[in-house]
Amino acid sequence: MAKTIQALCFLFFLTSTISLAQSKDFLLLKRGGNQKTQIRYYVGEDLTYKSKKLDYFVTDRIVEFDKDFIYLTENILSPDDLVEIDIRNKDPRNRTLRNLSSLFLGSGILLIGVETINSIYQDEKFQIDGGVATVSGILVGTGLAMLPLRYKTFKQGNGNRAQIILMRLD
């Protein structure tokens, strides 16, 4: 009985180790040597790209990576065929910029709202202080100015490069 339990434990350990040792292949988009500017696409993620053959963006799901090719559900690409990749939803710096712009917009609107409610409650008339209006306008303007600053696409060339990284235990 004890040998059976030991054999089952060993079998469980072996299968769990093999399942954890699956490949973590990915497509790496590099801008120079800085690791903060690297973006990774894994198997199962959507890739929106423009290739040398197509002059418009196509969205497709990554199925598998090979040494030289990216296998998608509708296409097979080489990293050299990629001209541009849409990174709006993938780049972590975009989340920071979106959060910052939302913070400035929200604080400007909140400041003008609190000043309005405060003036109606204390003075019983609608009145906004000039300094509060200026600060609120600056906050809202800064938030609106930060909206278009997000990183939209990754273009190949000039130090930018897409490459396939295979992390297999073959």
N, C-alpha and C positions, 0 to 999 in steps of 0.2 A: 504494500500500500504506500509506504513512504517513497519507494523508488518511482512509483507511478506519479506521485505528486511532484517529485523532483524533476521527472521527465516533462511533465506538463508545464512546470515553471520555466524550465529551460526553453521549451518550445515557444512559450509566450514571450520570453525575453528575446529570443531570436527573431520572431516575427515583428515585434515592436521595434527592434533595432533596424531591421531591414526597411520597415515602413518609414522610419525617420531618416534613413539614408537615401531617400529619393532625391533626384536631381533638383537643383534650384537654379536652372538656367535663366538668364535674363538678357534683355537688350539694354545696353548702357549708352546713355547719351552724355557725352563729356564736353564740357567747355573748359579747356585748359586743364590744369592739374588740381584745381580746388575741388575738394570732395563735396562741398555744399552746392556746387553747380551741377552735380551729376544726378541724372534721373534714371530710374530703372523701371523697365516694363517686364512683367513676369507672364508666364503662360496663363491664359484665361482672362487677361486684361484686354480692354479695347484699345486699339491703336488708330489714331486719326492721322493720316499721312498724305503727302503729295509725292508722287514718284516721277521719275524722268519720263515715263511713258504717258502719264496722265497729268493734265494741267489743272486739276481740281482736287480737293480733299476727299478722301475716302475713309470711312470708318470700318474697321474689321477686327475680329477677335483673334488673338494670338493662340495658336494651337500647339506649336512645337518649335524648338530651335535646333538647327543643325550647325555644323562648323561654318558654313558659308551662307546659309539661307534662313529666313524667317518664314515659317509655315503659318498662314492665316486661313480662316475658314473659306475665303473666296479667292485667295491669291497666294503666290509664293514670291518672296522678295529677297533680294540681296541688300545688305545694309548700304552698299554703294549706290543702289537705285533710289534710295530715299533722298528727296530734295528738302522737304520740310516736314516737321512733325508738330501737330497741335498739342501744346503742353498746358493749356489753360487750367484744366482740372487736375493735372498731375504734379505740377511744380509746387513744392511746399512754400516757396517764397510768395506765391500768389495768395495763399491762405493768410499769411502775415499782412500783406498789403490790403486784402479785403477786410480783415479784422480792424486794422488801423483806420481805414477810411470809414468803416461803420462806427468806430469809436468817436471819431471827430464829428461825423454827421449827427449821431445820437446825442452827443454832449451839447452840440450847438442847439439842437431842437429842444432838448430838455431844459437848457438854460433859459431860452426865450419863453418856454412854457411855464417854468417856475416863476419867472419874473412877471408874466402876465397874471397868473393866479395870485401871486403875492400882492400886486398892485390893486387888483380887484378886491381882495380880502381886506387890505389895510386902508386904502384910500377910497374904496367904493366907486372907482372909475378906472377905465382902461388907460394905462399909462406905462410906457416902457422907458427905462433910463437909457440915456445915450451910450454910456460905457458898456452896459450889458448888451445893447443891440450891436455895438461894434464887435465885442468879443464873440457874440453868437454868430455874427456874419462871418468873422474870420474862421471860426471853427467849421461852419457849414461849407465855406469856400474851400478850405483845406481838404475837407472830406471829398468834395466834388472834384477837386483837382487831382486827388490821388486815385480816383476810379480808373482812368485810362492807363495808369502806370504798370499794369500787370503784364507779366511775360506771356506772350501769346503763342509764338512758334519757336521751334528749334530748327535752325538752318544749318545744313552741312557745309563745311568749308571754313576757311579762315580760323583754324584752330578748333572748330567744333567738329566732333566726329561721333558717329554711331557705330558701335561694335557689339558683337555677340560674345557673351561670356558663358562658357559651359562649365558648370560646377558638378561634374559627374564623378562617380567612383568606379569607372570602368577599368 
